């Protein structure tokens, strides 16, 4: 009976976490649409990132949800390393442009590592949920497909919102083909990392963040 109760508690926590993450994804998307419609600029991107991050932290605190906390840790570490990829796209290929006079980390907007932290946490929670019902291979492919469909929506909205835009590269609407393919590839490791994240060890989660960031 004790094991059954513990199993039910784990299932309830996972369901609550998934519902919360889906809520934050819908909320962020709605706010992105508003930003694009109003051409609100980098300030809106910063505000949306901060809002989602605060909601995540409050959820972790309210429900003592260490797993979401460790997905956030992984995402934040990976987001810092992703600054190198941004530099390459901006300075070397010239295909990515940040038009706003905003605070920067290297060549990226200062909010960018935090934005990656929240997005990777969202996709990571989905990957972990998929692992409960699918094989590793199937969960990996579905997670990557979700990433390739969801994250490029930001790319479509970012130009109208005056956050960033792309040029001199083949695109589907405002999202380059290489970005769509890249977001598919970025998510590939997450399902395999889910069991380790579930152990909720800071050093392990940070280390996986370094792996994820290097992969990105």
DACOR-V89989 format. One record per residue. RES is the residue in one letter. SS is DSSP state (H for helix, E for strand, - for the rest). PHI is phi in radians with two decimals (* if undefined). OMEGA is omega in whole degrees, -180 to 180 (* if undefined). Layout:
# DACOR-V89989
res: {RES	RES}
ss: {SS	SS}
phi: {PHI	PHI}
omega: {OMEGA	OMEGA}
This chain:
# DACOR-V89989
res: {X	X	X	X	X	X	X	X	X	X	X	X	X	X	X	X	X	X	X	X	X	X	X	X	X	X	X	X	X	X	X	X	X	X	X	X	X	X	X	X	X	X	X	X	X	X	X	X	X	X	X	X	X	X	X	X	X	X	X	X	X	X	X	X	X	X	X	X	X	X	X	X	X	X	X	X	X	X	X	X	X	X	X	X	X	X	X	X	X	X	X	X	X	X	X	X	X	X	X	X	X	X	X	X	X	X	X	X	X	X	X	X	X	X	X	X	X	X	X	X	X	X	X	X	X	X	X	X	X	X	X	X	X	X	X	X	X	X	X	X	X	X	X	X	X	X	X	X	X	X	X	X	X	X	X	X	X	X	X	X	X	X	X	X	X	X	X	X	X	X	X	X	X	X	X	X	X	X	X	X	X	X	X	X	X	X	X	X	X	X	X	X	X	X	X	X	X	X	X	X	X	X	X	X	X	X	X	X	X	X	X	X	X	X	X	X}
ss: {-	H	H	H	H	H	H	H	H	H	H	H	H	H	H	H	H	H	H	H	H	H	H	H	H	H	H	H	H	H	H	H	H	H	H	H	H	H	-	-	-	H	H	H	H	H	H	H	H	H	H	H	H	H	H	H	H	H	H	H	H	H	H	-	-	H	H	H	H	H	H	H	H	H	H	H	H	H	H	H	H	H	H	H	H	H	H	H	H	H	H	H	H	-	-	E	E	-	-	-	-	-	-	E	E	-	-	E	E	-	-	H	H	H	H	H	H	H	H	H	H	H	H	H	H	H	H	H	H	H	H	-	-	-	-	H	H	H	H	H	H	H	H	H	H	H	H	H	H	H	H	H	H	H	H	H	H	H	H	H	H	-	-	-	E	E	-	-	-	-	E	E	-	-	E	E	H	H	H	H	H	H	H	H	H	H	H	H	H	H	H	H	H	H	H	H	H	H	-	-	-	H	H	H	H	H	H	H	H	H	H	H	H	H	H	-}
phi: {*	-1.12	-1.12	-1.10	-1.10	-1.09	-1.12	-1.14	-1.09	-1.12	-1.09	-1.11	-1.12	-1.15	-1.14	-1.09	-1.09	-1.10	-1.08	-1.12	-1.11	-1.08	-1.07	-1.16	-1.15	-1.15	-1.06	-1.08	-1.09	-1.07	-1.20	-1.14	-1.10	-1.08	-1.09	-1.17	-1.12	-1.65	0.84	-1.45	1.43	-1.12	-1.06	-1.21	-1.09	-1.11	-1.16	-1.15	-1.04	-1.11	-1.09	-1.12	-1.12	-1.11	-1.07	-1.06	-1.11	-1.11	-1.13	-1.03	-1.19	-1.13	-1.86	0.90	-1.56	-1.13	-1.14	-1.07	-1.03	-1.36	-1.10	-1.09	-1.07	-0.99	-1.13	-1.18	-1.11	-1.10	-1.11	-1.17	-1.16	-1.14	-0.98	-1.18	-1.15	-1.04	-1.02	-1.10	-1.19	-1.39	-1.52	-1.71	-1.50	1.21	-1.57	-1.95	-2.25	-1.82	-1.47	-1.44	-1.51	-2.17	-1.09	-2.15	-1.98	1.09	-1.89	-1.76	-1.00	-1.08	-1.39	-1.04	-1.04	-1.20	-1.11	-1.11	-1.04	-1.23	-1.18	-1.15	-1.12	-1.06	-1.18	-1.12	-1.10	-1.10	-1.06	-1.11	-1.13	-1.10	-1.11	-1.29	-2.20	-2.22	-1.17	-1.02	-1.10	-1.16	-1.09	-1.09	-1.19	-1.18	-1.04	-1.09	-1.14	-1.07	-1.07	-1.17	-1.57	-1.47	-1.10	-1.09	-1.02	-1.04	-1.13	-1.13	-1.43	-1.08	-1.11	-1.17	-1.38	1.09	-1.72	-2.85	-2.67	-2.02	-2.64	0.97	-2.69	-1.07	-2.41	-1.80	1.03	-1.81	-1.85	-1.08	-1.04	-1.20	-1.25	-1.07	-1.12	-1.12	-1.19	-1.09	-1.20	-0.99	-1.46	-1.00	-1.33	-1.16	-1.11	-1.20	-1.42	-0.97	-1.08	-1.21	-1.09	-1.10	-1.32	0.96	-1.96	-0.97	-1.08	-1.17	-1.12	-1.13	-1.09	-1.14	-1.09	-1.13	-1.09	-1.07	-1.09	-1.12	-1.11	-1.12}
omega: {180	179	179	179	180	179	177	178	179	179	179	180	180	178	178	180	-180	180	179	-179	178	176	-179	178	179	179	-180	180	179	179	176	178	177	179	180	-179	-178	-177	-168	173	-172	180	-180	177	178	-178	-180	178	-180	-179	-179	179	179	178	178	-178	178	178	179	-180	-175	-175	-178	-174	-178	-176	176	177	-179	170	177	179	177	-177	-180	178	179	-180	176	179	-179	177	178	177	176	179	-179	-180	-178	-170	-175	-179	-178	-177	-179	-178	171	-171	-173	173	-170	175	-177	162	-172	177	-175	172	-174	-179	-168	177	178	178	177	179	-179	-178	179	176	179	-178	178	178	177	179	180	178	179	180	-179	-177	-177	172	180	-179	-180	179	179	-177	180	177	180	178	177	179	-178	179	-172	-174	179	174	176	-179	179	-177	-172	-179	180	180	-179	175	176	175	-179	180	173	177	180	-174	166	-169	-180	-179	178	177	-178	177	179	177	-179	180	173	-178	-178	-174	-174	-177	-166	-180	179	-180	-173	-180	179	178	-179	178	173	175	-174	-179	180	-180	178	178	176	174	176	177	180	180	177	178	179	*}
